[in-house]
Structure formats: structure tokens, C-alpha cells
């Protein structure tokens, strides 16, 4: 899993438990936004199947549709929380 990049972020990287919980989806980065909310980011080219995995995962609650992050043109992002946390 690639949990670091040359992209700067004001957010902390998510703990390993979050990465493990959303497997087999593997974003390029997961930001911890606080209050149990996370932001998964994929650079181009991004695997569309990862978003489908998150949509179908009963432990994951998506907080909106996938979006193109302002700081990552051409990339993909999604915000989520883990159910039961």
C-alpha cells in the first residue's frame, strides 16, 4: 500500500486499521479529516473498481459521490466513515 506521496496535505494519514478495513480497495492516500471521517484519494489512472468496492462494503458509509479533488486534477476522491466506530 502506498501511504505517502509527493503531494502535500494539511491532513494526517489514516491509521493502518482504516486501510485494512477497506481492503481490497487500495487508494493512493487516505486522509484523516477528523471526527471519524476519511478521504480516500487516487491519482490517475485510478481503478474504478475501488469505488465500487467501497459502495458495496457494509462497513463503509460514503458521505457523498466521488469527486475530482481540487489539489489533484484528474484524480478521484471520496469521503467516508467506517460504520460502528
ABEGO torsion letter per residue (X at the ends): XBABBABBBABBBBBAAAAAAAOABBBABBBBAEGGBBBBBBBOBBBAAAAAAAAABAABBBAEBBBBBAABBGBBBBBBBBBGX
